[in-house]
């Protein structure tokens, strides 16, 4: 019976090695994370998927507040004249902006854009709120949705509306703003590595890839199972690029007027896509315990046995104090179906308990990542579950780290670059002269873009991988989502 359930259920997922894109879509739907809607490019995030986002949000919001961030909320609509104030910014976002032209049946005198990002709105308000150095810094963040009219969409990775947080800060000095920019990047690194169990690559974006209007853009890059890179979070130092056109001035300690310095930083629900693509397998989603909505699911083997139900509830009461745990009480599915259902949803540990287990004062713990099954004495269940979850978290991180290491290659010429990325798609480490033409040639010939100039520099050659001129940086390159 269980074998039939397994085969029937797993058949519904495309093989991860045959068609990674379709496998990903299958996981989103079959693991009950999200669904398509009648509005093209807009997704419905279902409760299980939203619970993952809530866990990310809770952790990050707590980390933000520890460093003095305060939450607020700004309007969804931005007047067109505000968006046009920073030239580079509007040029970067113009193709993706959605416009509101009517209020009811009446045409508006001026258009409003639906928030694609809020630099202009924040800057306009900071110009009103900042007067003296005593008002600074203002370190604000909002949790909201934004709309960008993407041509091609994919659930969580690239949708026309997505959830995110956007932090926007204003400072007295350039150094203070620069320090904050990197501090927020490190919070993202800590989130992704310790909670999502995905190793990150930190560095600075090239001038071509930086955020529109920023002086410097810093990034945390992640590598997916198929070797494509995913930008998981960014932090931007604006300098005075927005404060000058928006006239964000303050009276400094010398009683002189000067322009303030700004930053911006954000992560979004695309992190859920990263979790799917970095950890999932042919049995479905695989969630790191630190971020999983359900860390352990209790599956009573016999729902008709009152002793089993009573013991399952007792077990729940014990574990619910310190773990995210649920009981599967569905009586219209076989145990085999339930096992596969929770594997599909990526729950880290399945706890099985039946009549024989009760007699021996034990339960069976099945680990999602390895499939290992262990008998655990009920008197030690809390300590043992804690150890199991910790081991799963570490194994998942180590597995991603190994994939990253195995898919990272060093090259010193463009032919080798193309050969390596086609044979073993992943990160390519190569030297770069800093010329945009060479960056463009790499993209045109290999499909790879510069992911970042890593903070930890190596010297694998003196020459640019494209033109052979003197190299300025080691760069990580890769194809991207």
C-alpha positions in Angstrom: 0.0 0.0 0.0 2.7 2.5 0.9 4.8 1.6 -2.2 1.8 2.4 -4.4 1.3 5.7 -2.6 4.9 6.6 -3.1 5.0 5.9 -6.8 1.7 7.7 -7.5 2.6 10.8 -5.5 6.2 11.2 -6.7 5.2 10.8 -10.3 3.6 14.2 -10.1 7.0 15.9 -10.0 9.2 16.4 -13.0 12.7 14.9 -12.5 15.1 17.6 -11.2 17.8 16.6 -13.7 15.5 16.3 -16.7 13.8 19.7 -16.6 14.9 21.9 -13.6 12.5 24.8 -14.6 9.5 22.5 -14.7 10.6 20.7 -11.5 10.7 24.1 -9.8 7.2 25.0 -10.9 5.9 21.6 -9.8 7.3 22.1 -6.3 5.7 25.5 -5.9 2.3 24.0 -6.7 2.6 20.5 -5.2 4.1 21.7 -2.0 1.2 24.1 -1.6 3.4 27.2 -1.5 1.6 29.4 -4.1 -0.7 29.4 -7.1 -1.4 31.3 -10.3 -4.1 33.8 -10.4 -6.3 35.4 -13.1 -4.0 38.5 -13.1 -1.0 37.5 -15.3 2.3 37.6 -13.5 0.7 38.0 -10.0 0.7 35.0 -7.7 -1.3 34.0 -4.7 1.0 33.0 -1.8 -0.7 30.2 0.1 -0.6 29.8 3.9 2.3 27.4 3.9 4.4 29.6 1.6 3.5 32.7 3.5 4.5 31.0 6.8 8.0 30.6 5.4 8.1 34.4 4.6 6.8 35.2 8.1 9.6 33.2 9.7 12.1 35.1 7.5 10.4 38.4 8.4 10.4 37.7 12.1 14.1 36.9 12.2 15.2 39.8 10.0 12.9 42.4 11.7 14.4 41.4 15.1 17.9 41.8 13.7 17.0 45.2 12.2 15.6 46.5 15.5 18.8 45.4 17.3 20.8 47.9 15.2 18.2 50.7 15.6 16.0 50.3 12.6 12.4 51.5 13.0 9.5 50.4 10.8 7.0 52.7 9.1 4.7 52.7 6.1 4.6 55.0 3.0 2.0 55.4 0.2 1.7 52.8 -2.6 1.4 55.5 -5.2 4.2 57.9 -6.2 3.6 61.1 -8.3 5.3 61.0 -11.6 7.3 64.2 -10.9 8.9 62.6 -7.9 10.0 59.6 -9.9 11.6 61.9 -12.5 13.8 63.8 -10.0 16.8 61.4 -10.1 17.8 60.8 -13.7 19.6 57.5 -13.4 16.9 56.1 -11.2 14.0 56.8 -13.5 16.0 55.5 -16.5 16.6 52.2 -14.7 13.0 51.6 -13.6 11.0 53.2 -16.5 10.5 50.0 -18.5 9.0 48.2 -15.4 6.7 51.0 -14.0 2.9 50.4 -13.8 0.9 53.6 -14.0 -2.4 54.8 -12.5 -4.1 57.1 -14.9 -7.7 57.2 -13.7 -9.5 57.7 -10.4 -12.8 56.0 -10.9 -14.1 57.3 -14.3 -12.1 60.5 -14.2 -8.7 60.8 -15.9 -6.1 62.2 -13.5 -4.3 65.4 -14.2 -0.9 63.7 -13.4 -0.1 60.0 -13.4 1.0 58.1 -10.4 3.3 55.1 -10.5 2.5 52.0 -8.4 5.5 51.7 -6.1 8.4 49.8 -7.8 10.7 50.9 -5.0 10.5 53.9 -2.6 13.7 55.9 -2.8 11.9 58.9 -4.3 9.1 58.9 -1.7 11.5 58.5 1.2 13.8 61.2 -0.1 10.9 63.6 -0.6 9.8 63.1 3.0 13.3 63.2 4.4 13.7 66.7 2.9 10.7 67.7 5.1 11.8 65.8 8.2 15.5 66.6 8.4 16.6 70.0 9.6 19.6 69.6 11.9 22.4 67.1 12.6 20.4 66.3 15.8 17.7 64.7 13.6 20.1 62.2 12.2 20.4 59.4 11.5 17.0 58.3 10.4 17.1 54.6 9.9 13.7 53.5 8.6 12.3 50.4 7.0 9.0 49.3 5.5 7.6 45.8 4.9 5.4 46.1 1.8 4.7 44.9 -1.7 6.0 46.5 -4.9 5.0 46.2 -8.6 7.4 45.9 -11.5 6.0 45.0 -14.9 8.3 42.0 -15.7 8.1 40.6 -19.2 8.7 37.0 -18.1 7.5 35.8 -14.7 8.1 32.8 -12.4 6.6 32.3 -9.0 8.7 33.8 -6.2 11.7 34.4 -8.5 10.2 37.1 -10.7 6.6 38.2 -10.3 5.0 41.5 -11.2 4.1 42.0 -7.5 6.3 40.7 -4.7 6.7 41.2 -1.0 9.9 42.7 0.4 11.4 45.0 2.9 13.0 48.2 1.9 15.2 50.1 4.3 16.0 53.7 3.6 18.3 55.7 5.8 19.7 59.2 5.9 23.0 60.1 7.7 25.2 63.0 8.8 28.4 61.6 7.3 29.5 59.5 4.3 31.3 57.0 6.6 28.3 56.5 8.8 26.2 55.7 5.7 28.8 53.4 4.3 29.2 51.5 7.5 25.4 51.1 7.7 25.3 49.8 4.2 27.7 47.0 5.0 26.1 46.3 8.4 22.8 45.5 6.7 24.5 43.3 4.1 26.0 41.3 6.9 22.5 40.8 8.5 21.4 39.4 5.1 24.4 37.1 5.1 23.6 35.8 8.6 20.0 35.2 7.6 20.8 33.3 4.5 23.6 31.2 5.9 22.3 30.4 9.4 18.5 30.2 8.7 18.2 29.3 5.1 21.3 27.1 5.1 22.7 28.5 1.9 26.3 29.8 1.7 26.6 33.3 0.2 29.2 35.2 -1.8 29.6 38.8 -0.7 30.9 41.6 -2.8 30.3 44.7 -4.8 28.4 44.9 -8.1 30.1 46.3 -11.2 29.1 49.8 -12.3 26.9 48.1 -15.0 25.1 45.9 -12.5 24.7 48.4 -9.7 21.3 49.8 -8.6 20.0 52.8 -10.6 21.1 55.9 -8.7 23.6 54.2 -6.3 27.2 55.0 -5.9 27.9 51.5 -4.7 25.8 48.3 -4.7 26.8 45.4 -2.5 25.3 42.0 -2.9 24.9 38.5 -1.3 24.9 36.0 -4.2 23.7 32.4 -3.9 24.2 29.4 -6.2 21.3 27.1 -7.0 21.3 23.3 -7.6 21.6 23.8 -11.4 24.5 26.1 -11.1 22.7 29.4 -11.9 23.2 32.3 -9.5 20.5 34.1 -7.6 21.0 37.6 -6.2 19.5 37.1 -2.7 19.8 40.6 -1.3 21.4 44.0 -1.9 22.5 47.0 0.0 23.2 50.3 -1.7 25.2 53.4 -0.7 23.7 56.4 -2.4 26.1 59.1 -1.2 24.3 62.4 -2.1 22.8 61.2 -5.4 19.3 61.5 -4.0 19.8 64.1 -1.3 20.9 66.8 -3.8 18.0 66.6 -6.3 15.5 66.2 -3.4 17.3 68.9 -1.3 17.8 66.8 1.9 19.9 69.4 3.8 20.7 69.8 7.4 22.5 72.3 9.6 25.8 70.5 10.7 27.7 70.9 14.0 29.6 73.9 12.5 26.2 75.6 11.9 26.7 75.2 8.1 24.2 73.7 5.7 25.1 70.5 3.9 23.5 67.6 2.0 22.9 64.3 3.9 24.1 60.8 2.9 21.7 58.0 2.2 21.5 54.2 1.9 18.9 51.6 0.8 18.7 47.8 1.3 16.3 45.0 0.7 15.4 41.3 0.5 12.2 39.8 -0.9 10.1 36.7 -1.3 12.5 35.5 -4.0 14.3 34.0 -1.0 11.6 31.3 -0.9 12.6 30.5 -4.5 16.2 30.3 -3.4 15.3 27.7 -0.7 13.4 25.6 -3.2 16.2 25.6 -5.8 19.1 25.2 -3.4 17.7 22.4 -1.3 14.8 20.6 -3.1 15.1 17.1 -4.6 13.0 14.6 -6.5 10.8 14.0 -3.4 9.9 17.7 -3.3 10.7 20.6 -1.1 13.3 20.4 1.6 13.2 23.0 4.3 16.0 24.0 6.7 14.7 23.5 10.3 15.5 27.0 11.3 13.0 28.5 8.8 10.5 25.6 8.3 6.9 26.5 9.4 6.6 22.9 10.7 9.8 21.5 12.1 8.3 18.1 13.0 5.0 16.5 12.0 3.5 13.8 14.2 1.8 11.1 12.2 -0.3 8.6 14.3 -0.2 5.3 12.5 -3.6 4.2 13.7 -6.3 6.9 14.1 -8.8 4.3 15.3 -6.6 3.4 18.3 -7.5 5.8 21.1 -4.2 5.0 22.9 -2.2 6.1 19.8 -4.2 9.4 19.5 -3.8 10.1 23.2 -0.1 9.5 23.0 0.3 11.6 19.9 -1.5 14.5 21.7 0.7 14.0 24.7 3.8 14.1 22.5 2.5 17.3 20.8 2.0 19.0 24.2 5.6 18.2 25.2 7.2 19.4 21.9 4.9 22.4 21.2 6.7 24.3 24.0 10.0 24.6 22.1 9.4 23.4 18.5 7.0 24.2 15.6 5.1 20.9 15.5 1.7 19.7 14.3 -0.3 16.4 14.3 -1.7 14.9 11.0 -5.2 13.9 12.1 -6.5 13.4 8.5 -8.6 10.2 8.5 -9.2 10.1 4.7 -5.6 9.3 3.7 -3.3 6.3 4.3 -0.1 6.7 6.3 1.9 6.2 3.1 0.1 9.1 1.4 0.7 11.3 4.4 4.4 10.4 4.5 4.8 11.5 0.9 2.7 14.6 1.4 5.0 15.8 4.2 8.1 14.9 2.3 6.8 16.9 -0.6 6.3 19.9 1.8 9.8 19.5 3.1 9.1 19.1 6.8 12.5 18.3 8.4 11.3 15.5 10.7 8.4 13.1 10.6 7.5 11.5 13.9 5.7 8.2 13.5 3.9 6.6 16.5 1.8 3.4 16.5 0.6 0.8 19.0 4.0 -1.1 19.1 5.9 2.1 19.7 3.7 2.9 22.7 4.4 -0.5 24.2 8.2 0.3 23.9 7.8 3.9 25.0 9.3 5.2 21.8 8.5 6.9 18.5 10.2 6.7 15.1 11.9 9.9 13.7 12.4 10.1 10.0 14.8 12.8 8.7 13.7 14.5 5.4 17.1 15.2 4.0 18.6 11.6 4.4 15.5 9.4 4.9 17.2 8.0 8.0 14.8 6.4 10.5 15.6 6.3 14.2 13.8 4.9 17.3 13.7 7.6 20.0 12.8 7.0 23.7 9.9 9.3 24.5 11.5 10.3 27.7 14.4 11.9 25.7 12.3 13.2 22.8 13.0 16.9 23.3 16.8 16.6 23.5 16.9 14.1 20.6 14.7 16.2 18.3 16.9 19.2 19.0 20.0 17.3 18.0 18.4 15.9 14.9 17.2 19.3 13.7 20.6 20.8 14.4 22.3 18.0 12.3 19.8 18.5 9.5 20.5 22.2 9.4 24.2 21.7 9.2 24.0 18.9 6.6 21.8 21.1 4.4 24.3 24.0 4.6 27.3 21.7 3.9 25.5 20.1 0.9 24.9 23.6 -0.6 28.5 24.5 0.2 29.8 21.4 -1.6 27.7 22.2 -4.7 29.1 25.8 -4.7 32.7 24.5 -4.4 32.1 21.8 -7.1 30.6 24.4 -9.5 33.3 27.1 -9.1 36.0 27.2 -11.8 38.9 29.5 -12.4 39.9 30.5 -16.0 42.4 32.8 -17.7 40.9 33.1 -21.2 37.5 33.5 -22.8 37.5 30.2 -24.7 38.2 28.3 -21.4 35.5 30.5 -19.8 32.9 29.3 -22.3 34.0 25.7 -22.1 33.9 25.6 -18.3 30.5 27.2 -17.9 28.9 25.0 -20.5 30.4 21.8 -19.0 29.9 22.7 -15.4 27.5 25.6 -15.0 28.3 27.6 -11.9 30.6 30.4 -10.8 33.5 31.3 -13.0 36.4 33.2 -11.3 38.2 35.4 -13.8 40.3 38.6 -13.8 38.8 41.7 -15.3 40.3 45.0 -16.4 37.2 47.0 -15.4 36.2 47.9 -19.0 32.5 47.6 -19.7 33.2 46.3 -23.2 34.9 43.2 -21.8 32.0 42.7 -19.4 29.6 42.9 -22.3 31.7 40.5 -24.5 31.6 37.9 -21.7 27.8 38.2 -21.5 27.3 38.0 -25.2 29.6 35.0 -25.7 28.7 32.9 -22.6 25.4 34.2 -21.2 27.2 35.0 -17.9 27.1 38.3 -16.1 29.4 39.7 -13.4 27.9 38.5 -10.1 30.2 40.6 -7.9 33.7 41.8 -7.2 34.2 39.7 -4.0 35.5 41.4 -0.8 38.1 38.7 -0.5 40.2 39.2 -3.6 42.6 36.6 -5.2 45.1 37.1 -8.0 44.8 34.2 -10.4 46.4 36.2 -13.3 47.7 39.6 -14.1 45.6 39.9 -17.3 42.0 40.5 -18.1 40.2 37.3 -19.2 38.9 39.1 -22.4 41.3 41.7 -23.6 44.6 40.6 -22.0 45.2 44.1 -20.5 46.2 44.6 -16.9 43.5 43.3 -14.6 42.0 45.3 -11.8 39.8 42.8 -10.0 39.0 39.2 -9.6 35.3 38.8 -10.5 32.8 36.0 -10.0 30.7 35.5 -13.1 27.7 33.3 -13.7 24.4 32.8 -15.4 21.5 34.1 -13.4 17.9 33.9 -12.4 
